[in-house]
Amino acid sequence: MITGIRLYITYVKLKRKTGEKYVGMASALVADDSEESADKVLMRRENAPHHKNKDGFEAGKVDKISTDRNAIRGREQMLYEHFEKESTITS
């Protein structure tokens, strides 16, 4: 039986060559809501075949951490809109 909490994160990937940014969210069952656990969630996401890796995007960086999916979904939208204003977002 898996015990723990479902931790949600938002993350940003950068394509240094063009300055483009990609915003995403991920989740996993972890022991606690520490930054170390958030890094594990991101590593699990990065180790899966991410569709932006082949486009030259660097590894993602954790933006925010929460146990509330709606809060993270809202944060993902806020980041998307922020980078859209800068014209640096890709989908």
C-alpha beads as a LAMMPS data file, in Angstrom:
LAMMPS data file: protein, C-alpha beads

91 atoms
90 bonds

1 atom types
1 bond types

-500.0 500.0 xlo xhi
-500.0 500.0 ylo yhi
-500.0 500.0 zlo zhi

Masses

1 110.0

Atoms # bond

1 1 1 0.000 0.000 0.000
2 1 1 1.332 3.397 -1.003
3 1 1 1.122 6.002 1.725
4 1 1 1.891 9.666 1.530
5 1 1 0.423 12.757 -0.015
6 1 1 -0.273 13.811 -3.579
7 1 1 2.061 16.719 -4.263
8 1 1 1.472 19.049 -7.206
9 1 1 4.067 21.330 -8.757
10 1 1 4.309 23.882 -11.512
11 1 1 7.522 23.978 -13.477
12 1 1 9.111 26.056 -16.224
13 1 1 11.345 24.759 -19.015
14 1 1 13.586 27.179 -20.942
15 1 1 14.845 26.989 -24.490
16 1 1 17.947 29.108 -24.010
17 1 1 18.625 29.488 -27.739
18 1 1 15.361 31.374 -28.342
19 1 1 14.273 32.415 -24.845
20 1 1 11.027 30.456 -25.190
21 1 1 9.467 29.096 -22.018
22 1 1 7.196 26.117 -21.463
23 1 1 4.981 25.925 -18.375
24 1 1 3.681 22.640 -17.015
25 1 1 2.325 20.934 -13.954
26 1 1 2.980 17.481 -12.536
27 1 1 2.051 15.423 -9.507
28 1 1 3.077 12.280 -7.647
29 1 1 2.565 10.509 -4.354
30 1 1 5.399 11.497 -2.012
31 1 1 6.226 11.262 1.686
32 1 1 5.857 14.991 2.443
33 1 1 5.544 18.435 0.857
34 1 1 9.212 19.402 1.103
35 1 1 11.305 20.940 -1.683
36 1 1 13.148 17.623 -1.912
37 1 1 9.859 15.853 -2.633
38 1 1 8.984 18.504 -5.232
39 1 1 12.310 17.848 -6.946
40 1 1 11.433 14.142 -7.027
41 1 1 8.094 14.943 -8.710
42 1 1 9.914 17.011 -11.340
43 1 1 12.593 14.359 -11.870
44 1 1 9.903 11.738 -12.418
45 1 1 8.335 14.045 -15.025
46 1 1 11.678 14.838 -16.661
47 1 1 12.717 11.178 -16.846
48 1 1 9.525 10.324 -18.717
49 1 1 9.708 11.131 -22.438
50 1 1 8.776 14.833 -22.229
51 1 1 7.558 16.178 -25.569
52 1 1 9.578 19.410 -25.221
53 1 1 12.963 17.767 -24.610
54 1 1 13.356 16.957 -28.303
55 1 1 12.688 20.627 -29.116
56 1 1 15.796 21.774 -27.256
57 1 1 14.241 22.758 -23.933
58 1 1 16.395 22.434 -20.824
59 1 1 15.356 20.516 -17.723
60 1 1 12.472 22.129 -15.888
61 1 1 12.760 24.131 -12.692
62 1 1 10.172 23.850 -9.916
63 1 1 8.121 27.033 -9.573
64 1 1 5.522 26.322 -6.853
65 1 1 4.532 23.373 -4.640
66 1 1 1.099 22.531 -3.221
67 1 1 -1.143 19.686 -2.136
68 1 1 -4.050 21.591 -3.738
69 1 1 -4.467 20.679 -7.414
70 1 1 -6.663 23.706 -8.105
71 1 1 -4.067 26.082 -6.691
72 1 1 -1.387 24.590 -8.942
73 1 1 -3.676 24.636 -11.975
74 1 1 -4.361 28.317 -11.283
75 1 1 -0.643 29.014 -10.920
76 1 1 0.041 27.239 -14.218
77 1 1 -2.506 29.519 -15.920
78 1 1 -1.011 32.623 -14.273
79 1 1 2.471 31.691 -15.528
80 1 1 1.151 30.986 -19.013
81 1 1 -0.570 34.375 -19.184
82 1 1 2.504 36.165 -17.780
83 1 1 4.855 34.624 -20.343
84 1 1 2.268 35.131 -23.094
85 1 1 2.429 38.898 -22.427
86 1 1 6.214 38.670 -22.796
87 1 1 5.724 36.669 -26.017
88 1 1 8.055 33.992 -24.655
89 1 1 5.598 31.133 -24.143
90 1 1 5.261 28.040 -26.284
91 1 1 2.525 25.446 -26.123

Bonds

1 1 1 2
2 1 2 3
3 1 3 4
4 1 4 5
5 1 5 6
6 1 6 7
7 1 7 8
8 1 8 9
9 1 9 10
10 1 10 11
11 1 11 12
12 1 12 13
13 1 13 14
14 1 14 15
15 1 15 16
16 1 16 17
17 1 17 18
18 1 18 19
19 1 19 20
20 1 20 21
21 1 21 22
22 1 22 23
23 1 23 24
24 1 24 25
25 1 25 26
26 1 26 27
27 1 27 28
28 1 28 29
29 1 29 30
30 1 30 31
31 1 31 32
32 1 32 33
33 1 33 34
34 1 34 35
35 1 35 36
36 1 36 37
37 1 37 38
38 1 38 39
39 1 39 40
40 1 40 41
41 1 41 42
42 1 42 43
43 1 43 44
44 1 44 45
45 1 45 46
46 1 46 47
47 1 47 48
48 1 48 49
49 1 49 50
50 1 50 51
51 1 51 52
52 1 52 53
53 1 53 54
54 1 54 55
55 1 55 56
56 1 56 57
57 1 57 58
58 1 58 59
59 1 59 60
60 1 60 61
61 1 61 62
62 1 62 63
63 1 63 64
64 1 64 65
65 1 65 66
66 1 66 67
67 1 67 68
68 1 68 69
69 1 69 70
70 1 70 71
71 1 71 72
72 1 72 73
73 1 73 74
74 1 74 75
75 1 75 76
76 1 76 77
77 1 77 78
78 1 78 79
79 1 79 80
80 1 80 81
81 1 81 82
82 1 82 83
83 1 83 84
84 1 84 85
85 1 85 86
86 1 86 87
87 1 87 88
88 1 88 89
89 1 89 90
90 1 90 91
